[in-house]
Structure formats: structure tokens, C-alpha cells
């Protein structure tokens, strides 16, 4: 069974840092691109960052570029999101999601974790 | 950045009613994916590649569209379809989601 389990969330003051982890199981983690998506309370989904299977390609949303760093450790089946200079608007539930290719033609974010809650407040 | 505009923002449908949710892209995309999110739960892949149902999705759901205009249709609304539906484009970075359509039952 494919499982993604996020951890590392919590309450943090503005300007401070926090690192999220996403432990993957049930599939060959090193073969898949991965993503972070967030959802502010009562709001919609916002893509945050993506990383390819070998970390060769990395992309960020403009809202987090320069402050957040996505990385992965394939030996540990773990995806990370290092968040620095946190702002109140970064308060959200952060999901990790795997990126698969279906029928050799379509990318899909098919497996999602349950989310890690990040609250930025003084 | 490709902006996805979903309409309506909220709608209520009666059991058995046909429902159509729309997603308009600011630039042409190759295909559209749709996600269903129920209250308090993680999003689930619902439709991929514009018209392909994800595993376990009832066949009363369908997807269509091309270029900049896409839609998700429910042929006959059921209570279990109450959720928020999001479109997602993966044709180019930055990846973008629509703002969602909240579907309720009358």
C-alpha cells in the first residue's frame, strides 16, 4: 500500500524556520518525482514545490522562492521542505504528493499524505 | 503562469440532477486533471488526462475539454458527491490549481 506520512509541522514565530519531512512507503520512492502542496485554512490548494526523482530538476512557486528548499534522500525514502523566513501567510496544511506518469502520457499527483499543519504566529 | 478559473464557485444540485463544473485556463494546456476533496480529507485524484477516471471513480463522472476549456460532469448527482473539486494543470511550471468548486446537495 502506498503511504506518504508528513511530519515536522507546528507553531513557529514569524521569521523563524521549520523543516517538514515526508516518509514514503509502498512504492519505489527513487523512481518518482515529488511535490509539496499547501492549503491555508478554509482556502484552496496551492502548489509549493516539485523535485524530480534524482533531484536534477527543482521548481518553486514564486511565493516561496528564495525562502523554501525542497530536497530528498532516496536512501531514506524521505522528502523534505526546509522553510525559512516564515510569514503568517505560510500558515497552512502542507501535503506531500507523488508524481506518476499514466499511460506514458499524463502526469498525475496520485498519492497524497494526510498533511502537516504549520502555523506561523507570534 | 497559467491561471485556472473554476466556475461556479459554489453550487447545489438535487439528487439525480446533471452537474457540470468548469475550468478555464488562461493559456492552452495539454490536458487537465481533477481532484475531489471532502471536508477534513486529503485531495483524491478523480480525473486525469482530461477524460480518464481514476481508479474507483463512479462512471457517472466524466471529463472533457481541450485547449483552454475543460469540464467535469456528473450525469446524476448523488449525496456522496458532495465535495470540493479542483482542476490542476501539469503542462507547465508553475503548476497551478483552480480555486475550486464546492458542490452541495439540495
Interface residues (C-beta under 8 A of the other chain):
Chain A: X35 X37 X44 X45 X46 X47 X50 X59 X60 X61 X62 X95 X102 X103 X105 X106 X107 X108 X109 X110 X112 X113 X114 X115
Chain B: X1 X31 X33 X35 X37 X42 X43 X44 X45 X48 X49 X52 X54 X84 X86 X88 X90 X93 X94 X95 X96 X97 X98 X99 X100
